[in-house]
Amino acid sequence: MENIWSSEIDSILSVGRTLDSVGVRNWALEREAALAALEQLSAIKVAVLGGDVYAVNGANVESNYDNWYCNRDGGEADADFVERSIAKARSYITNYRANAGSVLFAIVPSVVLK
């Protein structure tokens, strides 16, 4: 199977629900799984560029058009960007108001695609 991000990142995010049905090559995770994924991405020093929120409607998922992003500041060191981007993603996901199981979070890691 072809990787979406990298084998290491795919193994972290693929615990979520595939978004193939909505034409997106990524996975969406429940809140606790998304927060755990952020910790794992932080441990391997991968920044998060942002993410999208998906509404769960029975067996279907669909974008609800909520999202967040984090741009690298000019001259910002790699380690600082990783830390700041993870903190921003963690804050967004933690503070997102929704009933348990009603939304999923798709995380967009900062990686060089080949």
All heavy atoms as an XYZ file, in Angstrom:
869
protein
N       0.838     -1.189      0.000
C       0.000      0.000      0.000
C       0.878      1.246      0.000
O       1.867      1.327      0.719
C      -0.907     -0.016      1.237
C      -1.854      1.130      1.300
S      -2.986      0.902      2.696
C      -3.279      2.580      3.116
N       0.519      2.219     -0.789
C       1.264      3.463     -0.897
C       1.003      4.339      0.329
O      -0.125      4.472      0.790
C       0.819      4.192     -2.166
C       1.557      5.472     -2.408
C       1.043      6.187     -3.641
O       0.516      5.521     -4.544
O       1.153      7.414     -3.677
N       2.070      4.934      0.841
C       1.933      5.838      1.982
C       1.248      7.130      1.556
O       1.409      7.586      0.426
C       3.306      6.190      2.560
C       3.956      5.028      3.258
O       3.287      4.211      3.870
N       5.265      4.949      3.167
N       0.536      7.717      2.500
C      -0.036      9.041      2.270
C       0.984     10.089      2.690
O       1.329     10.976      1.928
C      -1.371      9.203      3.028
C      -2.414      8.254      2.436
C      -1.844     10.654      2.981
C      -3.739      8.227      3.162
N       1.473     10.009      3.916
C       2.455     10.962      4.436
C       3.828     10.315      4.489
O       4.725     10.716      3.795
C       2.035     11.463      5.815
C       0.663     12.057      5.835
C      -0.472     11.508      6.377
C       0.250     13.304      5.262
N      -1.546     12.340      6.175
C      -1.139     13.447      5.502
C       0.908     14.312      4.587
C      -1.859     14.563      5.092
C       0.183     15.432      4.171
C      -1.177     15.541      4.422
N       3.983      9.344      5.343
C       5.184      8.512      5.469
C       4.734      7.288      6.262
O       3.672      7.320      6.896
C       6.310      9.240      6.213
O       6.026      9.345      7.595
N       5.522      6.237      6.234
C       5.073      5.042      6.958
C       4.912      5.328      8.446
O       3.962      4.861      9.076
C       6.035      3.877      6.731
O       7.334      4.211      7.161
N       5.799      6.132      9.016
C       5.724      6.442     10.451
C       4.490      7.294     10.778
O       3.750      7.007     11.713
C       7.002      7.157     10.889
C       7.170      7.244     12.372
C       8.554      7.731     12.766
O       9.245      8.377     11.948
O       8.938      7.483     13.920
N       4.258      8.320      9.994
C       3.100      9.193     10.235
C       1.807      8.455      9.920
O       0.829      8.553     10.666
C       3.220     10.498      9.433
C       4.394     11.321      9.973
C       1.924     11.307      9.495
C       4.763     12.518      9.127
N       1.786      7.693      8.841
C       0.590      6.921      8.498
C       0.211      5.964      9.626
O      -0.970      5.791      9.927
C       0.781      6.138      7.204
C       0.732      7.021      5.962
O       0.657      8.262      6.095
O       0.790      6.457      4.850
N       1.201      5.355     10.267
C       0.886      4.420     11.356
C       0.262      5.141     12.551
O      -0.534      4.562     13.281
C       2.129      3.639     11.784
O       3.049      4.469     12.454
N       0.585      6.402     12.727
C      -0.003      7.198     13.817
C      -1.437      7.600     13.469
O      -2.352      7.456     14.282
C       0.857      8.454     14.091
C       2.215      8.054     14.664
C       0.131      9.423     15.025
C       3.242      9.188     14.715
N      -1.646      8.115     12.266
C      -2.956      8.666     11.893
C      -3.962      7.607     11.448
O      -5.173      7.830     11.543
C      -2.782      9.712     10.788
C      -1.936     10.937     11.161
C      -1.841     11.887      9.980
C      -2.483     11.639     12.395
N      -3.483      6.474     10.982
C      -4.399      5.469     10.421
C      -5.249      4.754     11.468
O      -6.084      3.923     11.100
C      -3.638      4.451      9.575
O      -2.752      3.698     10.379
N      -5.094      5.106     12.737
C      -6.008      4.581     13.754
C      -7.382      5.218     13.593
O      -8.367      4.744     14.152
C      -5.481      4.805     15.196
C      -4.157      4.112     15.395
C      -5.399      6.285     15.535
N      -7.423      6.298     12.815
C      -8.685      6.989     12.570
C      -9.464      6.383     11.429
O      -9.126      5.328     10.893
N     -10.489      7.069     11.057
C     -11.400      6.642      9.990
C     -10.941      7.225      8.657
O     -10.682      8.425      8.551
C     -12.794      7.168     10.345
C     -13.899      6.712      9.477
C     -15.202      7.122     10.135
N     -16.320      6.867      9.280
C     -17.566      6.989      9.656
N     -17.859      7.369     10.892
N     -18.547      6.737      8.829
N     -10.826      6.383      7.651
C     -10.387      6.867      6.355
C     -11.377      7.882      5.787
O     -12.591      7.770      5.989
C     -10.181      5.710      5.358
O      -9.696      6.263      4.128
C     -11.455      4.939      5.105
N     -10.831      8.844      5.070
C     -11.667      9.871      4.441
C     -11.768      9.666      2.928
O     -12.180     10.566      2.203
C     -11.107     11.263      4.754
C     -11.182     11.666      6.227
C     -10.414     12.966      6.463
C     -12.632     11.800      6.674
N     -11.415      8.473      2.466
C     -11.503      8.166      1.037
C     -12.898      8.427      0.479
O     -13.045      8.888     -0.649
C     -11.124      6.705      0.769
C      -9.634      6.441      0.931
O      -8.846      7.410      0.926
O      -9.266      5.264      1.069
N     -13.920      8.157      1.272
C     -15.304      8.304      0.791
C     -15.665      9.750      0.467
O     -16.610      9.997     -0.277
C     -16.297      7.741      1.811
O     -16.270      8.513      2.998
N     -14.901     10.710      1.009
C     -15.163     12.120      0.706
C     -14.049     12.712     -0.162
O     -13.926     13.925     -0.293
C     -15.388     12.969      1.985
C     -16.677     12.575      2.673
C     -14.211     12.885      2.933
N     -13.236     11.812     -0.748
C     -12.213     12.245     -1.677
C     -10.984     12.859     -1.042
O     -10.258     13.611     -1.702
N     -10.720     12.535      0.215
C      -9.564     13.084      0.916
C      -8.636     11.939      1.300
O      -9.080     10.960      1.899
C     -10.006     13.863      2.183
C      -8.813     14.342      2.971
C     -10.909     15.024      1.796
N      -7.367     12.074      0.964
C      -6.377     11.047      1.320
C      -5.815     11.366      2.706
O      -4.756     11.966      2.832
C      -5.265     11.000      0.286
C      -5.750     10.468     -1.055
C      -4.615     10.149     -1.990
N      -3.865      9.015     -1.449
C      -2.548      8.904     -1.498
N      -1.815      9.839     -2.044
N      -1.938      7.848     -0.990
N      -6.549     10.976      3.721
C      -6.140     11.191      5.105
C      -7.101     10.420      5.983
O      -8.007      9.730      5.476
C      -6.152     12.681      5.457
C      -5.254     13.018      6.636
O      -4.675     12.147      7.284
N      -5.139     14.303      6.925
N      -6.917     10.534      7.275
C      -7.802      9.906      8.242
C      -8.333     10.969      9.182
O      -7.701     11.999      9.393
C      -7.041      8.860      9.065
C      -6.503      7.738      8.253
C      -7.150      6.584      7.925
C      -5.213      7.645      7.657
N      -6.334      5.784      7.168
C      -5.133      6.412      6.991
C      -4.100      8.490      7.618
C      -4.007      6.007      6.301
C      -2.973      8.083      6.932
C      -2.939      6.856      6.286
N      -9.490     10.712      9.759
C     -10.074     11.610     10.762
C     -10.210     10.821     12.059
O     -10.639      9.666     12.050
C     -11.425     12.127     10.294
N      -9.833     11.453     13.149
C      -9.761     10.776     14.435
C     -10.709     11.402     15.455
O     -10.963     12.615     15.410
C      -8.335     10.870     14.998
C      -7.236     10.183     14.202
C      -6.727     11.063     13.078
C      -6.090      9.829     15.111
N     -11.199     10.574     16.357
C     -11.985     11.093     17.472
C     -11.068     11.931     18.350
O      -9.837     11.817     18.285
C     -12.611      9.938     18.248
C     -13.670      9.213     17.446
C     -14.396      8.130     18.233
O     -14.126      7.983     19.453
O     -15.224      7.442     17.623
N     -11.644     12.779     19.180
C     -10.887     13.748     19.968
C      -9.698     13.124     20.713
O      -8.568     13.587     20.585
C     -11.805     14.460     20.965
C     -11.107     15.578     21.730
C     -12.002     16.226     22.783
N     -13.335     16.488     22.327
C     -13.751     17.642     21.783
N     -12.916     18.629     21.618
N     -15.003     17.785     21.412
N      -9.940     12.085     21.505
C      -8.860     11.502     22.313
C      -7.770     10.890     21.439
O      -6.578     11.007     21.743
C      -9.410     10.477     23.299
C     -10.289     11.094     24.387
C      -9.623     12.244     25.137
O      -8.433     12.132     25.497
O     -10.288     13.274     25.355
N      -8.158     10.246     20.349
C      -7.175      9.672     19.428
C      -6.373     10.778     18.738
O      -5.165     10.637     18.512
C      -7.862      8.776     18.401
N      -7.028     11.880     18.407
C      -6.337     13.012     17.778
C      -5.319     13.616     18.744
O      -4.188     13.928     18.352
C      -7.347     14.062     17.323
N      -5.703     13.764     20.001
C      -4.772     14.301     20.993
C      -3.585     13.359     21.202
O      -2.441     13.810     21.324
C      -5.502     14.576     22.311
C      -6.545     15.698     22.241
C      -7.370     15.743     23.524
C      -5.891     17.045     21.959
N      -3.841     12.063     21.209
C      -2.753     11.083     21.333
C      -1.843     11.151     20.100
O      -0.611     11.059     20.227
C      -3.320      9.674     21.510
N      -2.423     11.319     18.924
C      -1.636     11.425     17.695
C      -0.733     12.656     17.738
O       0.423     12.599     17.298
C      -2.554     11.482     16.478
N      -1.235     13.751     18.291
C      -0.412     14.954     18.412
C       0.809     14.697     19.285
O       1.912     15.153     18.974
C      -1.232     16.114     18.985
C      -2.338     16.664     18.091
C      -3.133     17.729     18.833
C      -1.766     17.212     16.793
N       0.621     13.966     20.366
C       1.749     13.637     21.240
C       2.776     12.784     20.500
O       3.977     12.985     20.638
C       1.268     12.934     22.507
C       0.403     13.810     23.397
C       0.999     15.181     23.681
O       2.187     15.262     24.062
O       0.290     16.188     23.503
N       2.293     11.845     19.704
C       3.203     10.992     18.936
C       3.932     11.790     17.859
O       5.125     11.583     17.626
C       2.438      9.822     18.318
C       1.908      8.856     19.355
C       1.011      7.796     18.737
O       0.399      8.017     17.699
N       0.939      6.645     19.373
N       3.229     12.704     17.204
C       3.874     13.549     16.201
C       4.919     14.452     16.849
O       6.010     14.652     16.304
C       2.831     14.379     15.440
C       1.907     13.582     14.529
C       0.777     14.462     14.007
C       2.676     12.947     13.379
N       4.598     14.975     18.015
C       5.550     15.799     18.754
C       6.804     14.994     19.087
O       7.929     15.485     18.941
C       4.900     16.329     20.033
O       5.829     17.074     20.787
N       6.630     13.757     19.503
C       7.761     12.902     19.886
C       8.705     12.632     18.718
O       9.910     12.471     18.926
C       7.247     11.589     20.468
N       8.161     12.599     17.501
C       9.022     12.372     16.336
C       9.350     13.684     15.621
O       9.853     13.693     14.503
C       8.424     11.322     15.361
C       7.084     11.781     14.787
C       8.310      9.963     16.034
C       6.555     10.900     13.657
N       9.027     14.797     16.288
C       9.383     16.144     15.823
C       8.772     16.512     14.476
O       9.438     17.046     13.588
C      10.890     16.314     15.817
C      11.493     16.089     17.201
C      12.946     16.321     17.227
C      13.610     16.088     18.568
N      12.863     15.813     19.721
N       7.467     16.218     14.349
C       6.721     16.582     13.145
C       5.734     17.690     13.513
O       4.904     17.521     14.404
C       5.966     15.367     12.561
C       5.042     15.793     11.425
C       6.953     14.322     12.082
N       5.848     18.811     12.824
C       4.929     19.928     13.045
C       3.574     19.615     12.412
O       3.458     18.743     11.550
C       5.507     21.205     12.432
N       2.551     20.351     12.835
C       1.203     20.207     12.291
C       0.827     21.520     11.606
O       0.815     22.575     12.240
C       0.195     19.850     13.403
C      -1.235     19.876     12.875
C       0.527     18.489     13.989
N       0.554     21.439     10.308
C       0.207     22.631      9.542
C      -1.225     23.079      9.771
O      -1.577     24.219      9.491
C       0.423     22.372      8.048
C       1.859     22.046      7.640
C       1.923     21.748      6.154
C       2.803     23.167      8.026
N      -2.061     22.162     10.274
C      -3.458     22.484     10.531
C      -4.292     21.226     10.515
O      -3.775     20.116     10.647
N      -5.587     21.434     10.338
C      -6.485     20.295     10.296
C      -7.903     20.723      9.979
O      -8.217     21.912      9.923
N      -8.730     19.720      9.773
C     -10.126     19.932      9.403
C     -11.026     19.131     10.326
O     -10.625     18.092     10.847
C     -10.364     19.470      7.959
C      -9.513     20.253      6.979
O      -9.766     21.457      6.837
O      -8.591     19.671      6.381
N     -12.244     19.620     10.474
C     -13.232     18.953     11.315
C     -14.287     18.328     10.401
O     -14.758     18.964      9.451
C     -13.890     19.941     12.294
C     -14.879     19.226     13.206
C     -12.828     20.669     13.118
N     -14.634     17.087     10.715
C     -15.640     16.352      9.962
C     -16.784     15.976     10.875
O     -16.566     15.518     12.002
C     -15.032     15.087      9.330
C     -14.120     15.419      8.185
C     -12.802     15.791      8.417
C     -14.598     15.423      6.884
C     -11.973     16.140      7.369
C     -13.770     15.765      5.828
C     -12.466     16.125      6.073
O     -11.644     16.484      5.023
N     -18.001     16.179     10.398
C     -19.194     15.803     11.152
C     -19.517     14.337     10.872
O     -19.411     13.876      9.731
C     -20.379     16.677     10.739
N     -19.900     13.628     11.922
C     -20.315     12.239     11.781
C     -21.829     12.233     11.679
O     -22.527     12.745     12.558
C     -19.850     11.394     12.995
C     -20.361      9.970     12.875
C     -18.341     11.441     13.124
N     -22.336     11.661     10.595
C     -23.770     11.604     10.353
C     -24.114     10.147     10.061
O     -24.083      9.720      8.907
C     -24.134     12.525      9.182
C     -25.622     12.608      8.960
O     -26.414     12.067      9.725
N     -26.009     13.287      7.891
N     -24.378      9.392     11.109
C     -24.616      7.963     10.944
C     -23.346      7.280     10.484
O     -22.302      7.406     11.099
N     -23.422      6.583      9.357
C     -22.252      5.901      8.811
C     -21.404      6.831      7.944
O     -20.336      6.445      7.487
C     -22.692      4.696      7.989
N     -21.870      8.045      7.703
C     -21.187      8.981      6.821
C     -20.413     10.034      7.599
O     -20.767     10.382      8.714
C     -22.199      9.697      5.923
C     -22.949      8.733      5.038
O     -22.374      7.801      4.481
N     -24.244      8.942      4.911
N     -19.359     10.535      6.966
C     -18.650     11.702      7.480
C     -18.658     12.753      6.386
O     -18.614     12.423      5.190
C     -17.199     11.387      7.905
C     -17.170     10.452      9.082
C     -16.380     10.853      6.768
N     -18.738     13.990      6.798
C     -18.699     15.078      5.831
C     -18.050     16.285      6.486
O     -18.150     16.473      7.697
C     -20.100     15.423      5.322
C     -21.088     15.716      6.410
C     -22.526     15.752      5.925
O     -22.888     14.956      5.039
O     -23.276     16.577      6.460
N     -17.361     17.064      5.696
C     -16.710     18.255      6.221
C     -17.764     19.205      6.773
O     -18.817     19.388      6.172
C     -15.923     18.962      5.120
O     -15.369     20.161      5.628
N     -17.465     19.778      7.931
C     -18.355     20.831      8.422
C     -17.705     22.202      8.204
O     -18.203     23.208      8.674
C     -18.746     20.603      9.884
C     -17.635     20.843     10.866
O     -16.512     21.193     10.502
N     -17.916     20.655     12.137
N     -16.588     22.218      7.501
C     -15.858     23.404      7.072
C     -15.185     24.164      8.210
O     -14.693     25.268      7.998
C     -16.743     24.323      6.213
C     -17.263     23.591      5.009
C     -18.552     23.073      4.990
C     -16.433     23.353      3.915
C     -19.011     22.350      3.894
C     -16.896     22.631      2.823
C     -18.185     22.142      2.822
O     -18.626     21.418      1.743
N     -15.117     23.575      9.405
C     -14.316     24.155     10.472
C     -12.888     23.648     10.301
O     -12.672     22.500      9.897
C     -14.839     23.733     11.851
C     -16.136     24.424     12.228
O     -16.484     25.446     11.593
O     -16.811     23.940     13.156
N     -11.927     24.494     10.605
C     -10.531     24.088     10.475
C      -9.627     25.032     11.245
O     -10.065     26.069     11.730
C     -10.120     24.047      8.998
C     -10.280     25.390      8.340
O      -9.535     26.316      8.625
N     -11.263     25.516      7.450
N      -8.375     24.660     11.329
C      -7.363     25.520     11.908
C      -6.094     25.378     11.077
O      -5.958     24.447     10.299
C      -7.104     25.170     13.375
C      -6.248     23.955     13.593
C      -4.887     23.937     13.800
C      -6.666     22.587     13.611
N      -4.448     22.638     13.943
C      -5.525     21.788     13.834
C      -7.901     21.952     13.461
C      -5.576     20.399     13.915
C      -7.944     20.565     13.532
C      -6.807     19.806     13.762
N      -5.191     26.326     11.239
C      -3.919     26.246     10.537
C      -2.840     26.900     11.381
O      -3.128     27.667     12.301
C      -3.988     26.897      9.150
C      -4.222     28.378      9.186
C      -3.147     29.267      9.199
C      -5.506     28.899      9.237
C      -3.358     30.637      9.255
C      -5.727     30.256      9.284
C      -4.648     31.118      9.303
O      -4.852     32.467      9.364
N      -1.602     26.588     11.060
C      -0.460     27.164     11.763
C       0.659     27.357     10.753
O       1.190     26.381     10.228
C      -0.018     26.247     12.907
S       1.269     26.965     13.953
N       0.981     28.612     10.479
C       2.083     28.926      9.567
C       3.372     29.101     10.357
O       3.362     29.593     11.486
C       1.794     30.213      8.799
C       0.644     30.057      7.830
O       0.473     29.010      7.223
N      -0.152     31.101      7.693
N       4.451     28.717      9.739
C       5.763     28.906     10.354
C       6.109     30.395     10.328
O       5.919     31.066      9.309
C       6.793     28.102      9.570
C       8.137     28.123     10.198
C       9.104     27.293      9.375
N      10.204     26.936     10.220
C      10.784     25.767     10.241
N      10.380     24.816      9.427
N      11.787     25.537     11.037
N       6.598     30.900     11.443
C       7.047     32.292     11.515
C       8.410     32.413     10.845
O       9.221     31.480     10.898
C       7.146     32.757     12.972
C       5.791     32.859     13.655
O       4.773     33.036     12.941
O       5.743     32.769     14.895
N       8.674     33.559     10.234
C       9.965     33.782      9.586
C      11.108     33.594     10.571
O      11.088     34.163     11.661
N      12.064     32.778     10.197
C      13.223     32.550     11.050
C      12.982     31.625     12.239
O      13.875     31.424     13.058
N      11.784     31.063     12.335
C      11.461     30.188     13.466
C      12.220     28.867     13.349
O      12.220     28.227     12.295
C       9.954     29.929     13.497
C       9.477     29.154     14.695
C       7.956     29.061     14.754
O       7.296     29.097     13.688
O       7.432     28.961     15.866
N      12.846     28.465     14.431
C      13.586     27.201     14.446
C      12.621     26.032     14.316
O      11.462     26.118     14.744
C      14.370     27.081     15.750
N      13.107     24.934     13.723
C      12.281     23.740     13.540
C      11.625     23.299     14.844
O      10.418     23.065     14.893
C      13.108     22.577     12.985
C      13.529     22.769     11.538
O      12.977     23.647     10.851
O      14.423     22.026     11.093
N      12.411     23.172     15.898
C      11.895     22.687     17.184
C      10.821     23.618     17.735
O       9.822     23.155     18.304
C      13.029     22.530     18.187
N      11.001     24.919     17.553
C      10.010     25.884     18.045
C       8.704     25.781     17.260
O       7.613     25.875     17.826
C      10.556     27.310     17.965
C      11.716     27.544     18.916
O      11.834     26.807     19.922
O      12.521     28.464     18.641
N       8.816     25.588     15.941
C       7.616     25.443     15.119
C       6.865     24.171     15.476
O       5.632     24.179     15.583
C       7.976     25.467     13.629
C       6.787     25.332     12.720
C       5.656     26.129     12.889
C       6.784     24.411     11.689
C       4.553     26.012     12.048
C       5.692     24.283     10.837
C       4.574     25.083     11.019
N       7.587     23.080     15.677
C       6.930     21.826     16.086
C       6.156     22.060     17.380
O       4.968     21.742     17.468
C       7.954     20.677     16.259
C       7.307     19.478     16.938
C       8.548     20.282     14.913
N       6.810     22.634     18.365
C       6.180     22.852     19.666
C       4.951     23.763     19.566
O       3.894     23.464     20.104
C       7.204     23.453     20.633
C       6.693     23.626     22.037
C       7.762     24.180     22.971
O       8.947     23.850     22.799
O       7.387     24.956     23.870
N       5.101     24.877     18.843
C       3.993     25.837     18.720
C       2.835     25.255     17.919
O       1.660     25.417     18.283
C       4.503     27.127     18.062
C       3.457     28.239     18.012
C       4.071     29.549     17.548
N       4.628     29.467     16.202
C       3.913     29.565     15.087
N       2.600     29.728     15.146
N       4.498     29.494     13.899
N       3.140     24.545     16.837
C       2.068     23.998     16.004
C       1.298     22.885     16.726
O       0.076     22.796     16.605
C       2.620     23.489     14.672
O       3.397     22.317     14.831
N       2.006     22.070     17.495
C       1.345     21.016     18.271
C       0.468     21.652     19.344
O      -0.672     21.228     19.566
C       2.378     20.051     18.885
C       3.142     19.285     17.796
C       1.719     19.107     19.896
C       2.388     18.218     17.054
N       0.984     22.683     20.004
C       0.213     23.368     21.050
C      -1.055     23.995     20.469
O      -2.130     23.910     21.081
C       1.065     24.435     21.741
N      -0.938     24.596     19.287
C      -2.116     25.212     18.653
C      -3.150     24.151     18.287
O      -4.346     24.325     18.518
C      -1.700     26.014     17.423
C      -2.862     26.752     16.789
C      -2.415     27.743     15.750
C      -3.601     28.540     15.249
N      -3.199     29.646     14.392
N      -2.698     23.038     17.714
C      -3.612     21.950     17.345
C      -4.268     21.359     18.587
O      -5.477     21.116     18.606
C      -2.858     20.871     16.576
N      -3.474     21.137     19.639
C      -4.009     20.579     20.887
C      -5.091     21.506     21.459
O      -6.160     21.057     21.869
C      -2.885     20.394     21.903
C      -3.326     19.730     23.188
C      -2.201     19.620     24.214
N      -1.036     18.922     23.704
C       0.162     19.486     23.532
N       0.353     20.761     23.814
N       1.168     18.769     23.074
N      -4.817     22.798     21.467
C      -5.778     23.771     21.994
C      -7.067     23.774     21.173
O      -8.169     23.773     21.721
C      -5.150     25.164     21.996
O      -6.081     26.127     22.410
N      -6.931     23.768     19.849
C      -8.113     23.779     18.980
C      -8.977     22.545     19.229
O     -10.195     22.648     19.424
C      -7.703     23.852     17.505
C      -8.883     23.989     16.578
C      -9.366     25.244     16.237
C      -9.549     22.869     16.078
C     -10.472     25.379     15.404
C     -10.652     22.995     15.253
C     -11.105     24.253     14.916
O     -12.205     24.381     14.110
N      -8.342     21.382     19.230
C      -9.088     20.128     19.387
C      -9.705     20.031     20.780
O     -10.864     19.650     20.925
C      -8.179     18.922     19.082
C      -7.831     18.916     17.585
C      -8.827     17.611     19.501
C      -6.724     17.940     17.202
N      -8.952     20.396     21.792
C      -9.446     20.328     23.174
C     -10.634     21.258     23.384
O     -11.599     20.905     24.061
C      -8.320     20.682     24.161
O      -7.260     19.739     24.005
C      -8.815     20.663     25.599
N     -10.568     22.449     22.814
C     -11.604     23.458     23.044
C     -12.761     23.417     22.051
O     -13.715     24.184     22.186
C     -10.970     24.854     23.036
C     -10.033     25.041     24.202
O     -10.364     24.720     25.334
N      -8.840     25.522     23.925
N     -12.687     22.536     21.064
C     -13.754     22.453     20.062
C     -15.024     21.928     20.729
O     -15.011     20.871     21.356
C     -13.345     21.543     18.897
C     -14.286     21.669     17.726
C     -14.085     22.647     16.768
C     -15.389     20.826     17.599
C     -14.963     22.782     15.698
C     -16.266     20.954     16.529
C     -16.049     21.935     15.589
O     -16.922     22.066     14.535
N     -16.092     22.664     20.602
C     -17.347     22.303     21.264
C     -18.191     21.411     20.372
O     -18.668     21.840     19.321
C     -18.111     23.562     21.641
C     -17.285     24.452     22.578
C     -18.076     25.573     23.049
N     -18.667     25.111     24.309
C     -19.335     25.859     25.136
N     -19.524     27.115     24.848
N     -19.825     25.366     26.251
N     -18.338     20.178     20.817
C     -19.161     19.207     20.089
C     -19.422     18.032     21.014
O     -18.628     17.744     21.909
C     -18.459     18.729     18.825
N     -20.540     17.375     20.803
C     -20.845     16.175     21.578
C     -19.875     15.066     21.201
O     -19.454     14.956     20.052
C     -22.281     15.719     21.307
C     -23.292     16.713     21.821
O     -23.065     17.410     22.807
N     -24.421     16.805     21.137
N     -19.549     14.242     22.169
C     -18.642     13.121     21.933
C     -19.150     12.265     20.779
O     -20.338     11.953     20.699
C     -18.495     12.281     23.198
N     -18.253     11.926     19.873
C     -18.602     11.066     18.747
C     -19.289     11.761     17.590
O     -19.572     11.137     16.581
N     -19.536     13.076     17.719
C     -20.246     13.772     16.641
C     -19.304     14.415     15.631
O     -19.733     14.813     14.553
C     -21.189     14.832     17.209
O     -20.459     15.870     17.844
N     -18.024     14.532     15.979
C     -17.049     15.095     15.055
C     -15.759     14.282     15.088
O     -15.460     13.600     16.070
C     -16.717     16.582     15.351
C     -17.934     17.470     15.168
C     -16.101     16.756     16.716
N     -15.015     14.402     13.997
C     -13.691     13.799     13.866
C     -12.730     14.884     13.408
O     -13.130     15.852     12.758
C     -13.725     12.670     12.842
C     -14.684     11.513     13.109
C     -14.754     10.593     11.896
C     -14.254     10.737     14.345
N     -11.450     14.702     13.729
C     -10.436     15.691     13.393
C      -9.404     15.074     12.450
O      -8.824     14.036     12.764
C      -9.739     16.183     14.663
C     -10.670     16.821     15.640
C     -11.271     16.058     16.641
C     -10.973     18.173     15.569
C     -12.150     16.640     17.546
C     -11.848     18.760     16.462
C     -12.435     17.987     17.450
N      -9.193     15.720     11.312
C      -8.154     15.296     10.379
C      -6.958     16.209     10.598
O      -7.093     17.435     10.578
C      -8.652     15.396      8.940
N      -5.800     15.629     10.816
C      -4.575     16.362     11.099
C      -3.710     16.385      9.850
O      -3.537     15.353      9.184
C      -3.831     15.689     12.271
C      -4.679     15.781     13.552
C      -2.448     16.306     12.471
C      -4.170     14.929     14.699
N      -3.145     17.565      9.535
C      -2.268     17.697      8.377
C      -0.845     17.950      8.883
O      -0.521     19.036      9.346
C      -2.723     18.859      7.463
C      -1.765     19.019      6.288
C      -4.151     18.638      6.979
N      -0.013     16.896      8.816
C       1.364     17.046      9.295
C       2.237     17.782      8.274
O       1.929     17.809      7.086
C       1.823     15.602      9.455
C       1.036     14.850      8.437
C      -0.300     15.549      8.366
N       3.306     18.356      8.764
C       4.274     19.015      7.900
C       5.300     17.974      7.475
O       6.145     17.566      8.264
C       4.970     20.136      8.664
O       6.012     20.684      7.896
N       5.200     17.545      6.234
C       6.146     16.565      5.696
C       6.491     16.942      4.269
O       5.733     17.648      3.603
C       5.577     15.112      5.713
C       5.357     14.634      7.121
C       4.318     15.004      4.908
N       7.621     16.468      3.828
C       8.013     16.663      2.440
C       7.506     15.462      1.661
O       7.911     14.331      1.913
C       9.544     16.790      2.308
C       9.950     16.913      0.850
C      10.049     17.971      3.122
N       6.563     15.693      0.753
C       6.009     14.611     -0.047
C       6.899     14.353     -1.248
O       7.443     15.281     -1.849
C       4.590     14.964     -0.504
C       3.578     15.192      0.623
C       2.242     15.630      0.051
C       3.405     13.953      1.459
N       7.038     13.092     -1.577
C       7.899     12.726     -2.716
C       7.060     12.467     -3.943
O       5.952     12.119     -3.905
C       8.691     11.476     -2.362
C       9.630     11.738     -1.218
C      10.395     10.481     -0.843
C      11.258     10.773      0.359
N      11.982      9.653      0.830
